[in-house]
Amino acid sequence: MSRIKTHVKKGDQVEIIAGNHKGKRGTVLLVNATKGKVTVEGGRPIIKAVKATEAEPNGGLKTIDGPVHISNVKKVG
């Protein structure tokens, strides 16, 4: 099994350089090299409806960080 090399890794500071969220900076939370996606903290917020469960007793709307294509981020520091 070979590894796919990426220019960023978890914990790096990056800036989004393309798309609707251009100019936002944040820390990389997750890298999915096979799909070519990176999740940036505060980079692409998505509002998701959550059903009430034992883990989430209130349910309602929850904001999560969505993925960004790896070619649309550049390493800052």
mmCIF file of the N, C-alpha and C atoms, coordinates in Angstrom:
data_MODEL
# 
_entry.id   MODEL 
# 
loop_
_atom_site.group_PDB 
_atom_site.id 
_atom_site.type_symbol 
_atom_site.label_atom_id 
_atom_site.label_alt_id 
_atom_site.label_comp_id 
_atom_site.label_asym_id 
_atom_site.label_entity_id 
_atom_site.label_seq_id 
_atom_site.pdbx_PDB_ins_code 
_atom_site.Cartn_x 
_atom_site.Cartn_y 
_atom_site.Cartn_z 
_atom_site.occupancy 
_atom_site.B_iso_or_equiv 
_atom_site.pdbx_formal_charge 
_atom_site.auth_seq_id 
_atom_site.auth_comp_id 
_atom_site.auth_asym_id 
_atom_site.auth_atom_id 
_atom_site.pdbx_PDB_model_num 
ATOM 1   N N  . MET A 1 1  ? 0.847   -1.176 0.000  1.00 0.00 ? 1  MET A N  1 
ATOM 2   C CA . MET A 1 1  ? 0.000   0.000  0.000  1.00 0.00 ? 1  MET A CA 1 
ATOM 3   C C  . MET A 1 1  ? 0.892   1.238  0.000  1.00 0.00 ? 1  MET A C  1 
ATOM 4   N N  . SER A 1 2  ? 0.752   2.083  -0.994 1.00 0.00 ? 2  SER A N  1 
ATOM 5   C CA . SER A 1 2  ? 1.592   3.274  -1.082 1.00 0.00 ? 2  SER A CA 1 
ATOM 6   C C  . SER A 1 2  ? 0.856   4.476  -0.503 1.00 0.00 ? 2  SER A C  1 
ATOM 7   N N  . ARG A 1 3  ? 1.624   5.421  0.000  1.00 0.00 ? 3  ARG A N  1 
ATOM 8   C CA . ARG A 1 3  ? 1.049   6.645  0.557  1.00 0.00 ? 3  ARG A CA 1 
ATOM 9   C C  . ARG A 1 3  ? 1.001   7.716  -0.513 1.00 0.00 ? 3  ARG A C  1 
ATOM 10  N N  . ILE A 1 4  ? -0.014  8.538  -0.469 1.00 0.00 ? 4  ILE A N  1 
ATOM 11  C CA . ILE A 1 4  ? -0.141  9.658  -1.390 1.00 0.00 ? 4  ILE A CA 1 
ATOM 12  C C  . ILE A 1 4  ? 0.454   10.879 -0.715 1.00 0.00 ? 4  ILE A C  1 
ATOM 13  N N  . LYS A 1 5  ? 1.393   11.540 -1.380 1.00 0.00 ? 5  LYS A N  1 
ATOM 14  C CA . LYS A 1 5  ? 2.082   12.676 -0.796 1.00 0.00 ? 5  LYS A CA 1 
ATOM 15  C C  . LYS A 1 5  ? 1.253   13.942 -0.990 1.00 0.00 ? 5  LYS A C  1 
ATOM 16  N N  . THR A 1 6  ? 1.149   14.744 0.068  1.00 0.00 ? 6  THR A N  1 
ATOM 17  C CA . THR A 1 6  ? 0.434   16.015 0.019  1.00 0.00 ? 6  THR A CA 1 
ATOM 18  C C  . THR A 1 6  ? 1.348   17.120 0.527  1.00 0.00 ? 6  THR A C  1 
ATOM 19  N N  . HIS A 1 7  ? 1.038   18.364 0.175  1.00 0.00 ? 7  HIS A N  1 
ATOM 20  C CA . HIS A 1 7  ? 1.880   19.480 0.594  1.00 0.00 ? 7  HIS A CA 1 
ATOM 21  C C  . HIS A 1 7  ? 1.497   20.021 1.967  1.00 0.00 ? 7  HIS A C  1 
ATOM 22  N N  . VAL A 1 8  ? 0.394   19.551 2.538  1.00 0.00 ? 8  VAL A N  1 
ATOM 23  C CA . VAL A 1 8  ? -0.014  19.954 3.886  1.00 0.00 ? 8  VAL A CA 1 
ATOM 24  C C  . VAL A 1 8  ? -0.289  18.715 4.720  1.00 0.00 ? 8  VAL A C  1 
ATOM 25  N N  . LYS A 1 9  ? -0.199  18.879 6.040  1.00 0.00 ? 9  LYS A N  1 
ATOM 26  C CA . LYS A 1 9  ? -0.512  17.789 6.943  1.00 0.00 ? 9  LYS A CA 1 
ATOM 27  C C  . LYS A 1 9  ? -1.304  18.336 8.123  1.00 0.00 ? 9  LYS A C  1 
ATOM 28  N N  . LYS A 1 10 ? -1.821  17.465 8.938  1.00 0.00 ? 10 LYS A N  1 
ATOM 29  C CA . LYS A 1 10 ? -2.641  17.844 10.077 1.00 0.00 ? 10 LYS A CA 1 
ATOM 30  C C  . LYS A 1 10 ? -1.843  18.755 11.004 1.00 0.00 ? 10 LYS A C  1 
ATOM 31  N N  . GLY A 1 11 ? -2.448  19.872 11.402 1.00 0.00 ? 11 GLY A N  1 
ATOM 32  C CA . GLY A 1 11 ? -1.790  20.808 12.306 1.00 0.00 ? 11 GLY A CA 1 
ATOM 33  C C  . GLY A 1 11 ? -1.126  21.993 11.626 1.00 0.00 ? 11 GLY A C  1 
ATOM 34  N N  . ASP A 1 12 ? -1.001  21.973 10.279 1.00 0.00 ? 12 ASP A N  1 
ATOM 35  C CA . ASP A 1 12 ? -0.389  23.080 9.541  1.00 0.00 ? 12 ASP A CA 1 
ATOM 36  C C  . ASP A 1 12 ? -1.329  24.279 9.483  1.00 0.00 ? 12 ASP A C  1 
ATOM 37  N N  . GLN A 1 13 ? -0.741  25.483 9.427  1.00 0.00 ? 13 GLN A N  1 
ATOM 38  C CA . GLN A 1 13 ? -1.507  26.705 9.210  1.00 0.00 ? 13 GLN A CA 1 
ATOM 39  C C  . GLN A 1 13 ? -1.627  26.910 7.704  1.00 0.00 ? 13 GLN A C  1 
ATOM 40  N N  . VAL A 1 14 ? -2.850  27.071 7.202  1.00 0.00 ? 14 VAL A N  1 
ATOM 41  C CA . VAL A 1 14 ? -3.080  27.224 5.769  1.00 0.00 ? 14 VAL A CA 1 
ATOM 42  C C  . VAL A 1 14 ? -4.005  28.405 5.499  1.00 0.00 ? 14 VAL A C  1 
ATOM 43  N N  . GLU A 1 15 ? -4.010  28.847 4.231  1.00 0.00 ? 15 GLU A N  1 
ATOM 44  C CA . GLU A 1 15 ? -4.919  29.878 3.758  1.00 0.00 ? 15 GLU A CA 1 
ATOM 45  C C  . GLU A 1 15 ? -5.662  29.334 2.555  1.00 0.00 ? 15 GLU A C  1 
ATOM 46  N N  . ILE A 1 16 ? -6.964  29.577 2.489  1.00 0.00 ? 16 ILE A N  1 
ATOM 47  C CA . ILE A 1 16 ? -7.767  29.158 1.342  1.00 0.00 ? 16 ILE A CA 1 
ATOM 48  C C  . ILE A 1 16 ? -7.563  30.193 0.241  1.00 0.00 ? 16 ILE A C  1 
ATOM 49  N N  . ILE A 1 17 ? -7.128  29.734 -0.944 1.00 0.00 ? 17 ILE A N  1 
ATOM 50  C CA . ILE A 1 17 ? -6.748  30.654 -2.018 1.00 0.00 ? 17 ILE A CA 1 
ATOM 51  C C  . ILE A 1 17 ? -7.740  30.695 -3.168 1.00 0.00 ? 17 ILE A C  1 
ATOM 52  N N  . ALA A 1 18 ? -8.805  29.886 -3.120 1.00 0.00 ? 18 ALA A N  1 
ATOM 53  C CA . ALA A 1 18 ? -9.791  29.874 -4.209 1.00 0.00 ? 18 ALA A CA 1 
ATOM 54  C C  . ALA A 1 18 ? -11.157 29.509 -3.659 1.00 0.00 ? 18 ALA A C  1 
ATOM 55  N N  . GLY A 1 19 ? -12.190 29.956 -4.365 1.00 0.00 ? 19 GLY A N  1 
ATOM 56  C CA . GLY A 1 19 ? -13.552 29.617 -3.984 1.00 0.00 ? 19 GLY A CA 1 
ATOM 57  C C  . GLY A 1 19 ? -14.211 30.709 -3.171 1.00 0.00 ? 19 GLY A C  1 
ATOM 58  N N  . ASN A 1 20 ? -15.404 30.401 -2.660 1.00 0.00 ? 20 ASN A N  1 
ATOM 59  C CA . ASN A 1 20 ? -16.183 31.377 -1.898 1.00 0.00 ? 20 ASN A CA 1 
ATOM 60  C C  . ASN A 1 20 ? -15.540 31.764 -0.577 1.00 0.00 ? 20 ASN A C  1 
ATOM 61  N N  . HIS A 1 21 ? -14.696 30.926 -0.037 1.00 0.00 ? 21 HIS A N  1 
ATOM 62  C CA . HIS A 1 21 ? -14.094 31.158 1.271  1.00 0.00 ? 21 HIS A CA 1 
ATOM 63  C C  . HIS A 1 21 ? -12.646 31.632 1.140  1.00 0.00 ? 21 HIS A C  1 
ATOM 64  N N  . LYS A 1 22 ? -12.330 32.264 0.022  1.00 0.00 ? 22 LYS A N  1 
ATOM 65  C CA . LYS A 1 22 ? -10.985 32.740 -0.280 1.00 0.00 ? 22 LYS A CA 1 
ATOM 66  C C  . LYS A 1 22 ? -10.526 33.738 0.784  1.00 0.00 ? 22 LYS A C  1 
ATOM 67  N N  . GLY A 1 23 ? -9.282  33.566 1.231  1.00 0.00 ? 23 GLY A N  1 
ATOM 68  C CA . GLY A 1 23 ? -8.692  34.483 2.200  1.00 0.00 ? 23 GLY A CA 1 
ATOM 69  C C  . GLY A 1 23 ? -8.782  34.018 3.640  1.00 0.00 ? 23 GLY A C  1 
ATOM 70  N N  . LYS A 1 24 ? -9.600  33.021 3.927  1.00 0.00 ? 24 LYS A N  1 
ATOM 71  C CA . LYS A 1 24 ? -9.722  32.532 5.306  1.00 0.00 ? 24 LYS A CA 1 
ATOM 72  C C  . LYS A 1 24 ? -8.489  31.713 5.666  1.00 0.00 ? 24 LYS A C  1 
ATOM 73  N N  . ARG A 1 25 ? -8.054  31.866 6.912  1.00 0.00 ? 25 ARG A N  1 
ATOM 74  C CA . ARG A 1 25 ? -6.907  31.114 7.410  1.00 0.00 ? 25 ARG A CA 1 
ATOM 75  C C  . ARG A 1 25 ? -7.336  30.241 8.571  1.00 0.00 ? 25 ARG A C  1 
ATOM 76  N N  . GLY A 1 26 ? -6.645  29.129 8.740  1.00 0.00 ? 26 GLY A N  1 
ATOM 77  C CA . GLY A 1 26 ? -6.966  28.233 9.837  1.00 0.00 ? 26 GLY A CA 1 
ATOM 78  C C  . GLY A 1 26 ? -6.002  27.066 9.903  1.00 0.00 ? 26 GLY A C  1 
ATOM 79  N N  . THR A 1 27 ? -6.249  26.195 10.841 1.00 0.00 ? 27 THR A N  1 
ATOM 80  C CA . THR A 1 27 ? -5.428  25.012 11.065 1.00 0.00 ? 27 THR A CA 1 
ATOM 81  C C  . THR A 1 27 ? -6.069  23.807 10.392 1.00 0.00 ? 27 THR A C  1 
ATOM 82  N N  . VAL A 1 28 ? -5.255  22.955 9.803  1.00 0.00 ? 28 VAL A N  1 
ATOM 83  C CA . VAL A 1 28 ? -5.747  21.736 9.151  1.00 0.00 ? 28 VAL A CA 1 
ATOM 84  C C  . VAL A 1 28 ? -6.155  20.742 10.238 1.00 0.00 ? 28 VAL A C  1 
ATOM 85  N N  . LEU A 1 29 ? -7.428  20.307 10.188 1.00 0.00 ? 29 LEU A N  1 
ATOM 86  C CA . LEU A 1 29 ? -7.936  19.332 11.145 1.00 0.00 ? 29 LEU A CA 1 
ATOM 87  C C  . LEU A 1 29 ? -7.846  17.910 10.615 1.00 0.00 ? 29 LEU A C  1 
ATOM 88  N N  . LEU A 1 30 ? -8.018  17.750 9.281  1.00 0.00 ? 30 LEU A N  1 
ATOM 89  C CA . LEU A 1 30 ? -8.090  16.425 8.681  1.00 0.00 ? 30 LEU A CA 1 
ATOM 90  C C  . LEU A 1 30 ? -7.616  16.495 7.242  1.00 0.00 ? 30 LEU A C  1 
ATOM 91  N N  . VAL A 1 31 ? -6.831  15.505 6.820  1.00 0.00 ? 31 VAL A N  1 
ATOM 92  C CA . VAL A 1 31 ? -6.385  15.407 5.429  1.00 0.00 ? 31 VAL A CA 1 
ATOM 93  C C  . VAL A 1 31 ? -6.847  14.068 4.880  1.00 0.00 ? 31 VAL A C  1 
ATOM 94  N N  . ASN A 1 32 ? -7.610  14.111 3.790  1.00 0.00 ? 32 ASN A N  1 
ATOM 95  C CA . ASN A 1 32 ? -8.045  12.901 3.099  1.00 0.00 ? 32 ASN A CA 1 
ATOM 96  C C  . ASN A 1 32 ? -7.351  12.902 1.736  1.00 0.00 ? 32 ASN A C  1 
ATOM 97  N N  . ALA A 1 33 ? -6.180  12.279 1.668  1.00 0.00 ? 33 ALA A N  1 
ATOM 98  C CA . ALA A 1 33 ? -5.358  12.321 0.460  1.00 0.00 ? 33 ALA A CA 1 
ATOM 99  C C  . ALA A 1 33 ? -5.983  11.547 -0.695 1.00 0.00 ? 33 ALA A C  1 
ATOM 100 N N  . THR A 1 34 ? -6.711  10.475 -0.405 1.00 0.00 ? 34 THR A N  1 
ATOM 101 C CA . THR A 1 34 ? -7.300  9.687  -1.495 1.00 0.00 ? 34 THR A CA 1 
ATOM 102 C C  . THR A 1 34 ? -8.399  10.468 -2.218 1.00 0.00 ? 34 THR A C  1 
ATOM 103 N N  . LYS A 1 35 ? -9.162  11.274 -1.492 1.00 0.00 ? 35 LYS A N  1 
ATOM 104 C CA . LYS A 1 35 ? -10.196 12.099 -2.106 1.00 0.00 ? 35 LYS A CA 1 
ATOM 105 C C  . LYS A 1 35 ? -9.684  13.484 -2.479 1.00 0.00 ? 35 LYS A C  1 
ATOM 106 N N  . GLY A 1 36 ? -8.492  13.854 -2.009 1.00 0.00 ? 36 GLY A N  1 
ATOM 107 C CA . GLY A 1 36 ? -7.929  15.163 -2.307 1.00 0.00 ? 36 GLY A CA 1 
ATOM 108 C C  . GLY A 1 36 ? -8.624  16.277 -1.551 1.00 0.00 ? 36 GLY A C  1 
ATOM 109 N N  . LYS A 1 37 ? -9.055  16.016 -0.318 1.00 0.00 ? 37 LYS A N  1 
ATOM 110 C CA . LYS A 1 37 ? -9.794  16.997 0.483  1.00 0.00 ? 37 LYS A CA 1 
ATOM 111 C C  . LYS A 1 37 ? -9.044  17.304 1.776  1.00 0.00 ? 37 LYS A C  1 
ATOM 112 N N  . VAL A 1 38 ? -9.212  18.544 2.249  1.00 0.00 ? 38 VAL A N  1 
ATOM 113 C CA . VAL A 1 38 ? -8.625  19.003 3.501  1.00 0.00 ? 38 VAL A CA 1 
ATOM 114 C C  . VAL A 1 38 ? -9.714  19.713 4.284  1.00 0.00 ? 38 VAL A C  1 
ATOM 115 N N  . THR A 1 39 ? -9.802  19.451 5.598  1.00 0.00 ? 39 THR A N  1 
ATOM 116 C CA . THR A 1 39 ? -10.741 20.162 6.450  1.00 0.00 ? 39 THR A CA 1 
ATOM 117 C C  . THR A 1 39 ? -9.966  21.209 7.233  1.00 0.00 ? 39 THR A C  1 
ATOM 118 N N  . VAL A 1 40 ? -10.362 22.486 7.060  1.00 0.00 ? 40 VAL A N  1 
ATOM 119 C CA . VAL A 1 40 ? -9.687  23.604 7.709  1.00 0.00 ? 40 VAL A CA 1 
ATOM 120 C C  . VAL A 1 40 ? -10.601 24.158 8.800  1.00 0.00 ? 40 VAL A C  1 
ATOM 121 N N  . GLU A 1 41 ? -10.025 24.406 9.972  1.00 0.00 ? 41 GLU A N  1 
ATOM 122 C CA . GLU A 1 41 ? -10.788 24.928 11.094 1.00 0.00 ? 41 GLU A CA 1 
ATOM 123 C C  . GLU A 1 41 ? -11.322 26.321 10.770 1.00 0.00 ? 41 GLU A C  1 
ATOM 124 N N  . GLY A 1 42 ? -12.640 26.462 10.742 1.00 0.00 ? 42 GLY A N  1 
ATOM 125 C CA . GLY A 1 42 ? -13.275 27.733 10.432 1.00 0.00 ? 42 GLY A CA 1 
ATOM 126 C C  . GLY A 1 42 ? -13.216 28.119 8.964  1.00 0.00 ? 42 GLY A C  1 
ATOM 127 N N  . GLY A 1 43 ? -12.759 27.225 8.115  1.00 0.00 ? 43 GLY A N  1 
ATOM 128 C CA . GLY A 1 43 ? -12.575 27.539 6.702  1.00 0.00 ? 43 GLY A CA 1 
ATOM 129 C C  . GLY A 1 43 ? -13.841 27.510 5.875  1.00 0.00 ? 43 GLY A C  1 
ATOM 130 N N  . ARG A 1 44 ? -14.669 26.501 6.083  1.00 0.00 ? 44 ARG A N  1 
ATOM 131 C CA . ARG A 1 44 ? -15.904 26.347 5.306  1.00 0.00 ? 44 ARG A CA 1 
ATOM 132 C C  . ARG A 1 44 ? -16.999 25.819 6.232  1.00 0.00 ? 44 ARG A C  1 
ATOM 133 N N  . PRO A 1 45 ? -17.631 26.706 6.992  1.00 0.00 ? 45 PRO A N  1 
ATOM 134 C CA . PRO A 1 45 ? -18.656 26.240 7.928  1.00 0.00 ? 45 PRO A CA 1 
ATOM 135 C C  . PRO A 1 45 ? -19.914 25.743 7.212  1.00 0.00 ? 45 PRO A C  1 
ATOM 136 N N  . ILE A 1 46 ? -20.434 24.612 7.687  1.00 0.00 ? 46 ILE A N  1 
ATOM 137 C CA . ILE A 1 46 ? -21.650 24.008 7.152  1.00 0.00 ? 46 ILE A CA 1 
ATOM 138 C C  . ILE A 1 46 ? -22.619 23.833 8.313  1.00 0.00 ? 46 ILE A C  1 
ATOM 139 N N  . ILE A 1 47 ? -23.870 24.236 8.124  1.00 0.00 ? 47 ILE A N  1 
ATOM 140 C CA . ILE A 1 47 ? -24.895 24.056 9.150  1.00 0.00 ? 47 ILE A CA 1 
ATOM 141 C C  . ILE A 1 47 ? -25.621 22.745 8.867  1.00 0.00 ? 47 ILE A C  1 
ATOM 142 N N  . LYS A 1 48 ? -25.632 21.859 9.864  1.00 0.00 ? 48 LYS A N  1 
ATOM 143 C CA . LYS A 1 48 ? -26.193 20.527 9.704  1.00 0.00 ? 48 LYS A CA 1 
ATOM 144 C C  . LYS A 1 48 ? -27.294 20.305 10.732 1.00 0.00 ? 48 LYS A C  1 
ATOM 145 N N  . ALA A 1 49 ? -28.403 19.724 10.306 1.00 0.00 ? 49 ALA A N  1 
ATOM 146 C CA . ALA A 1 49 ? -29.499 19.389 11.214 1.00 0.00 ? 49 ALA A CA 1 
ATOM 147 C C  . ALA A 1 49 ? -29.165 18.085 11.929 1.00 0.00 ? 49 ALA A C  1 
ATOM 148 N N  . VAL A 1 50 ? -29.264 18.095 13.263 1.00 0.00 ? 50 VAL A N  1 
ATOM 149 C CA . VAL A 1 50 ? -28.936 16.925 14.071 1.00 0.00 ? 50 VAL A CA 1 
ATOM 150 C C  . VAL A 1 50 ? -30.184 16.480 14.821 1.00 0.00 ? 50 VAL A C  1 
ATOM 151 N N  . LYS A 1 51 ? -30.503 15.208 14.705 1.00 0.00 ? 51 LYS A N  1 
ATOM 152 C CA . LYS A 1 51 ? -31.656 14.643 15.404 1.00 0.00 ? 51 LYS A CA 1 
ATOM 153 C C  . LYS A 1 51 ? -31.293 14.424 16.877 1.00 0.00 ? 51 LYS A C  1 
ATOM 154 N N  . ALA A 1 52 ? -32.236 14.570 17.763 1.00 0.00 ? 52 ALA A N  1 
ATOM 155 C CA . ALA A 1 52 ? -32.001 14.366 19.188 1.00 0.00 ? 52 ALA A CA 1 
ATOM 156 C C  . ALA A 1 52 ? -31.707 12.888 19.466 1.00 0.00 ? 52 ALA A C  1 
ATOM 157 N N  . THR A 1 53 ? -30.573 12.637 20.131 1.00 0.00 ? 53 THR A N  1 
ATOM 158 C CA . THR A 1 53 ? -30.174 11.286 20.531 1.00 0.00 ? 53 THR A CA 1 
ATOM 159 C C  . THR A 1 53 ? -29.663 11.352 21.964 1.00 0.00 ? 53 THR A C  1 
ATOM 160 N N  . GLU A 1 54 ? -29.170 10.239 22.484 1.00 0.00 ? 54 GLU A N  1 
ATOM 161 C CA . GLU A 1 54 ? -28.595 10.252 23.825 1.00 0.00 ? 54 GLU A CA 1 
ATOM 162 C C  . GLU A 1 54 ? -27.322 11.092 23.867 1.00 0.00 ? 54 GLU A C  1 
ATOM 163 N N  . ALA A 1 55 ? -26.524 11.042 22.792 1.00 0.00 ? 55 ALA A N  1 
ATOM 164 C CA . ALA A 1 55 ? -25.298 11.823 22.736 1.00 0.00 ? 55 ALA A CA 1 
ATOM 165 C C  . ALA A 1 55 ? -25.592 13.314 22.564 1.00 0.00 ? 55 ALA A C  1 
ATOM 166 N N  . GLU A 1 56 ? -26.595 13.654 21.753 1.00 0.00 ? 56 GLU A N  1 
ATOM 167 C CA . GLU A 1 56 ? -27.026 15.040 21.503 1.00 0.00 ? 56 GLU A CA 1 
ATOM 168 C C  . GLU A 1 56 ? -28.486 15.171 21.942 1.00 0.00 ? 56 GLU A C  1 
ATOM 169 N N  . PRO A 1 57 ? -28.758 15.370 23.239 1.00 0.00 ? 57 PRO A N  1 
ATOM 170 C CA . PRO A 1 57 ? -30.152 15.368 23.702 1.00 0.00 ? 57 PRO A CA 1 
ATOM 171 C C  . PRO A 1 57 ? -30.993 16.519 23.157 1.00 0.00 ? 57 PRO A C  1 
ATOM 172 N N  . ASN A 1 58 ? -30.382 17.667 22.843 1.00 0.00 ? 58 ASN A N  1 
ATOM 173 C CA . ASN A 1 58 ? -31.144 18.802 22.336 1.00 0.00 ? 58 ASN A CA 1 
ATOM 174 C C  . ASN A 1 58 ? -31.393 18.715 20.841 1.00 0.00 ? 58 ASN A C  1 
ATOM 175 N N  . GLY A 1 59 ? -30.463 18.136 20.104 1.00 0.00 ? 59 GLY A N  1 
ATOM 176 C CA . GLY A 1 59 ? -30.609 18.090 18.650 1.00 0.00 ? 59 GLY A CA 1 
ATOM 177 C C  . GLY A 1 59 ? -30.489 19.492 18.078 1.00 0.00 ? 59 GLY A C  1 
ATOM 178 N N  . GLY A 1 60 ? -31.181 19.771 16.984 1.00 0.00 ? 60 GLY A N  1 
ATOM 179 C CA . GLY A 1 60 ? -31.183 21.112 16.396 1.00 0.00 ? 60 GLY A CA 1 
ATOM 180 C C  . GLY A 1 60 ? -30.121 21.289 15.334 1.00 0.00 ? 60 GLY A C  1 
ATOM 181 N N  . LEU A 1 61 ? -29.688 22.540 15.137 1.00 0.00 ? 61 LEU A N  1 
ATOM 182 C CA . LEU A 1 61 ? -28.697 22.867 14.120 1.00 0.00 ? 61 LEU A CA 1 
ATOM 183 C C  . LEU A 1 61 ? -27.306 22.907 14.722 1.00 0.00 ? 61 LEU A C  1 
ATOM 184 N N  . LYS A 1 62 ? -26.351 22.326 14.007 1.00 0.00 ? 62 LYS A N  1 
ATOM 185 C CA . LYS A 1 62 ? -24.970 22.241 14.473 1.00 0.00 ? 62 LYS A CA 1 
ATOM 186 C C  . LYS A 1 62 ? -24.058 22.722 13.350 1.00 0.00 ? 62 LYS A C  1 
ATOM 187 N N  . THR A 1 63 ? -23.065 23.545 13.673 1.00 0.00 ? 63 THR A N  1 
ATOM 188 C CA . THR A 1 63 ? -22.120 24.038 12.674 1.00 0.00 ? 63 THR A CA 1 
ATOM 189 C C  . THR A 1 63 ? -20.875 23.160 12.688 1.00 0.00 ? 63 THR A C  1 
ATOM 190 N N  . ILE A 1 64 ? -20.530 22.611 11.514 1.00 0.00 ? 64 ILE A N  1 
ATOM 191 C CA . ILE A 1 64 ? -19.328 21.792 11.380 1.00 0.00 ? 64 ILE A CA 1 
ATOM 192 C C  . ILE A 1 64 ? -18.442 22.387 10.291 1.00 0.00 ? 64 ILE A C  1 
ATOM 193 N N  . ASP A 1 65 ? -17.172 21.976 10.264 1.00 0.00 ? 65 ASP A N  1 
ATOM 194 C CA . ASP A 1 65 ? -16.241 22.424 9.235  1.00 0.00 ? 65 ASP A CA 1 
ATOM 195 C C  . ASP A 1 65 ? -16.296 21.480 8.047  1.00 0.00 ? 65 ASP A C  1 
ATOM 196 N N  . GLY A 1 66 ? -16.518 22.017 6.862  1.00 0.00 ? 66 GLY A N  1 
ATOM 197 C CA . GLY A 1 66 ? -16.612 21.227 5.646  1.00 0.00 ? 66 GLY A CA 1 
ATOM 198 C C  . GLY A 1 66 ? -15.265 21.107 4.955  1.00 0.00 ? 66 GLY A C  1 
ATOM 199 N N  . PRO A 1 67 ? -15.114 20.143 4.049  1.00 0.00 ? 67 PRO A N  1 
ATOM 200 C CA . PRO A 1 67 ? -13.854 19.944 3.343  1.00 0.00 ? 67 PRO A CA 1 
ATOM 201 C C  . PRO A 1 67 ? -13.646 20.936 2.206  1.00 0.00 ? 67 PRO A C  1 
ATOM 202 N N  . VAL A 1 68 ? -12.375 21.183 1.894  1.00 0.00 ? 68 VAL A N  1 
ATOM 203 C CA . VAL A 1 68 ? -11.960 22.043 0.788  1.00 0.00 ? 68 VAL A CA 1 
ATOM 204 C C  . VAL A 1 68 ? -10.987 21.220 -0.052 1.00 0.00 ? 68 VAL A C  1 
ATOM 205 N N  . HIS A 1 69 ? -11.001 21.397 -1.370 1.00 0.00 ? 69 HIS A N  1 
ATOM 206 C CA . HIS A 1 69 ? -10.070 20.661 -2.217 1.00 0.00 ? 69 HIS A CA 1 
ATOM 207 C C  . HIS A 1 69 ? -8.639  21.064 -1.874 1.00 0.00 ? 69 HIS A C  1 
ATOM 208 N N  . ILE A 1 70 ? -7.748  20.096 -1.893 1.00 0.00 ? 70 ILE A N  1 
ATOM 209 C CA . ILE A 1 70 ? -6.370  20.315 -1.448 1.00 0.00 ? 70 ILE A CA 1 
ATOM 210 C C  . ILE A 1 70 ? -5.613  21.315 -2.331 1.00 0.00 ? 70 ILE A C  1 
ATOM 211 N N  . SER A 1 71 ? -6.040  21.464 -3.582 1.00 0.00 ? 71 SER A N  1 
ATOM 212 C CA . SER A 1 71 ? -5.366  22.417 -4.462 1.00 0.00 ? 71 SER A CA 1 
ATOM 213 C C  . SER A 1 71 ? -5.776  23.862 -4.167 1.00 0.00 ? 71 SER A C  1 
ATOM 214 N N  . ASN A 1 72 ? -6.824  24.046 -3.366 1.00 0.00 ? 72 ASN A N  1 
ATOM 215 C CA . ASN A 1 72 ? -7.311  25.380 -3.048 1.00 0.00 ? 72 ASN A CA 1 
ATOM 216 C C  . ASN A 1 72 ? -6.752  25.924 -1.736 1.00 0.00 ? 72 ASN A C  1 
ATOM 217 N N  . VAL A 1 73 ? -5.772  25.254 -1.147 1.00 0.00 ? 73 VAL A N  1 
ATOM 218 C CA . VAL A 1 73 ? -5.140  25.753 0.074  1.00 0.00 ? 73 VAL A CA 1 
ATOM 219 C C  . VAL A 1 73 ? -3.643  25.882 -0.138 1.00 0.00 ? 73 VAL A C  1 
ATOM 220 N N  . LYS A 1 74 ? -3.051  26.868 0.572  1.00 0.00 ? 74 LYS A N  1 
ATOM 221 C CA . LYS A 1 74 ? -1.593  26.984 0.559  1.00 0.00 ? 74 LYS A CA 1 
ATOM 222 C C  . LYS A 1 74 ? -1.102  27.073 1.992  1.00 0.00 ? 74 LYS A C  1 
ATOM 223 N N  . LYS A 1 75 ? 0.046   26.512 2.226  1.00 0.00 ? 75 LYS A N  1 
ATOM 224 C CA . LYS A 1 75 ? 0.655   26.496 3.535  1.00 0.00 ? 75 LYS A CA 1 
ATOM 225 C C  . LYS A 1 75 ? 1.158   27.879 3.873  1.00 0.00 ? 75 LYS A C  1 
ATOM 226 N N  . VAL A 1 76 ? 0.854   28.373 5.085  1.00 0.00 ? 76 VAL A N  1 
ATOM 227 C CA . VAL A 1 76 ? 1.240   29.726 5.471  1.00 0.00 ? 76 VAL A CA 1 
ATOM 228 C C  . VAL A 1 76 ? 2.491   29.709 6.329  1.00 0.00 ? 76 VAL A C  1 
ATOM 229 N N  . GLY A 1 77 ? 2.521   28.886 7.346  1.00 0.00 ? 77 GLY A N  1 
ATOM 230 C CA . GLY A 1 77 ? 3.659   28.971 8.249  1.00 0.00 ? 77 GLY A CA 1 
ATOM 231 C C  . GLY A 1 77 ? 4.212   27.678 8.717  1.00 0.00 ? 77 GLY A C  1 
# 
